[in-house]
């Protein structure tokens, strides 16, 4: 049975609790200390460092590659195989067949139409020509 598609209700922001902030503020090594984490009502972002190796993308891993992320949401794959460890240097992410019948051992099907798996959001570059998408992709590979 396929569930109706609904917007994600903000699960990620709810995961940053006062207990987590307190735990992060106790982290330190010989050369650094974390002391400024606090719960807010805003967006909980991630750094871009190593983004080229952190696919699939968006908070719920609903977009397989950074190249797909540069497309409009309606052009992004509606389903793909997640869990591959074979890197896709051209598209910046992991090899992710969109034919769910071709999911290899160790991977699993991911359907963006299932509630909470949306591929919507974060539109940057959908109007760029394909050739113009190469520059940001190449840059993101360096981080």
C-alpha positions as CSV (number, residue, x, y, z in Angstrom):
1,X,0.0,0.0,0.0
2,X,1.3,3.4,-0.9
3,X,0.7,6.3,1.5
4,X,-0.5,9.6,0.3
5,X,2.3,12.2,-0.2
6,X,2.5,14.8,2.5
7,X,4.9,17.5,3.4
8,X,7.5,16.5,6.1
9,X,6.4,17.9,9.4
10,X,9.8,19.2,10.5
11,X,11.2,16.1,12.2
12,X,14.8,17.3,12.0
13,X,14.4,20.5,14.0
14,X,12.6,18.5,16.7
15,X,15.6,16.2,17.0
16,X,17.8,19.0,18.4
17,X,16.7,18.9,22.0
18,X,18.1,20.7,25.1
19,X,19.8,17.4,26.1
20,X,21.6,17.2,22.8
21,X,22.7,20.9,23.0
22,X,24.0,20.3,26.5
23,X,25.9,17.2,25.4
24,X,27.4,19.0,22.4
25,X,28.5,21.9,24.8
26,X,30.5,19.4,26.8
27,X,32.6,18.2,23.8
28,X,36.2,19.3,23.7
29,X,39.7,18.2,22.9
30,X,43.1,19.6,23.7
31,X,42.8,22.5,21.2
32,X,39.0,23.3,21.0
33,X,35.8,23.4,23.1
34,X,32.1,23.6,22.0
35,X,30.2,25.9,24.3
36,X,27.6,27.8,22.2
37,X,25.0,25.3,21.1
38,X,21.4,26.1,22.1
39,X,18.0,25.1,21.0
40,X,16.3,27.6,18.6
41,X,13.2,27.8,16.5
42,X,15.2,28.1,13.3
43,X,16.8,25.9,10.7
44,X,19.3,23.3,11.8
45,X,21.9,23.3,8.9
46,X,24.8,21.1,8.1
47,X,28.3,22.3,6.9
48,X,29.2,21.8,3.3
49,X,32.6,20.2,4.2
50,X,32.7,16.8,2.5
51,X,29.3,17.2,0.8
52,X,30.6,15.4,-2.2
53,X,30.7,12.2,-0.1
54,X,27.5,12.6,1.8
55,X,24.8,11.6,-0.7
56,X,22.0,11.0,-1.0
57,X,20.9,14.6,-0.4
58,X,18.3,16.7,1.4
59,X,17.6,16.0,5.1
60,X,16.0,12.7,4.4
61,X,18.3,11.5,1.6
62,X,15.6,11.8,-1.0
63,X,17.8,13.1,-3.9
64,X,20.5,10.7,-5.1
65,X,23.1,13.1,-6.5
66,X,24.1,16.8,-6.4
67,X,23.4,16.9,-10.1
68,X,19.8,15.8,-9.4
69,X,19.6,18.5,-6.7
70,X,20.3,21.2,-9.3
71,X,17.1,20.1,-11.2
72,X,13.5,21.2,-10.3
73,X,11.9,18.8,-7.8
74,X,9.5,17.5,-10.5
75,X,12.6,16.4,-12.6
76,X,14.4,14.7,-9.7
77,X,14.1,10.9,-9.6
78,X,10.8,9.8,-8.0
79,X,12.5,6.5,-6.8
80,X,16.0,5.1,-6.7
81,X,18.1,2.5,-5.0
82,X,19.9,3.7,-1.9
83,X,22.9,2.2,-0.1
84,X,25.5,1.8,-2.9
85,X,29.1,2.4,-2.0
86,X,30.1,2.9,-5.7
87,X,30.8,6.6,-6.2
88,X,29.4,8.5,-9.2
89,X,32.1,11.2,-9.9
90,X,30.1,12.8,-12.8
91,X,26.9,13.3,-10.9
92,X,28.4,13.7,-7.4
93,X,26.8,11.1,-5.2
94,X,26.6,7.3,-5.3
95,X,25.4,5.1,-8.1
96,X,21.7,5.0,-7.7
97,X,19.6,3.1,-10.3
98,X,16.1,4.5,-10.7
99,X,14.7,1.2,-11.8
100,X,13.8,-0.3,-8.4
101,X,14.0,-3.8,-10.0
102,X,17.7,-3.2,-10.3
103,X,18.6,-2.6,-6.7
104,X,21.6,-4.7,-5.9
105,X,22.3,-6.7,-2.8
106,X,23.0,-4.3,0.1
107,X,20.9,-1.5,-1.4
108,X,17.2,-0.8,-0.9
109,X,14.4,0.9,-2.8
110,X,13.6,4.5,-1.9
111,X,10.3,6.0,-3.1
112,X,9.9,9.8,-2.7
113,X,6.1,9.5,-2.9
114,X,6.0,7.8,0.5
115,X,5.0,10.2,3.3
116,X,8.2,11.8,4.8
117,X,10.4,11.0,1.7
118,X,9.7,14.1,-0.3
119,X,12.3,15.3,-2.9
120,X,10.9,18.8,-2.7
121,X,12.8,21.9,-1.6
122,X,16.2,23.6,-1.9
123,X,15.9,24.8,-5.5
124,X,19.2,26.2,-6.8
125,X,20.1,26.0,-10.4
126,X,17.0,24.5,-12.1
127,X,17.1,27.2,-14.7
128,X,20.8,26.8,-15.5
129,X,21.8,25.1,-18.7
130,X,23.4,21.7,-18.2
131,X,26.9,23.1,-19.1
132,X,26.5,25.8,-16.5
133,X,25.8,23.2,-13.8
134,X,29.3,21.8,-14.1
135,X,31.0,24.7,-12.3
136,X,29.1,24.4,-9.0
137,X,29.4,20.6,-9.1
138,X,33.2,20.9,-9.6
139,X,33.4,23.4,-6.8
140,X,31.4,21.2,-4.4
141,X,33.8,18.3,-5.1
142,X,36.7,20.4,-3.6
143,X,35.0,21.0,-0.2
